[in-house]
């Protein structure tokens, strides 16, 4: 098993409610590998019309 640490940037659309955010993040991270642990490092407001936010995530994945 190989572990890798990644920095991941993810758009958080307005349609995803806060209570569903964890599931949304895990689904997106699982596309990269098996999720061991993750954390949100930064949240930035977007300047676009749709009001999406940009999440910066650090994660450890097993491949």
Helices and strands as residue ranges (DSSP letters): E 3-12, G 18-20, H 21-29, E 34-45, E 53-62
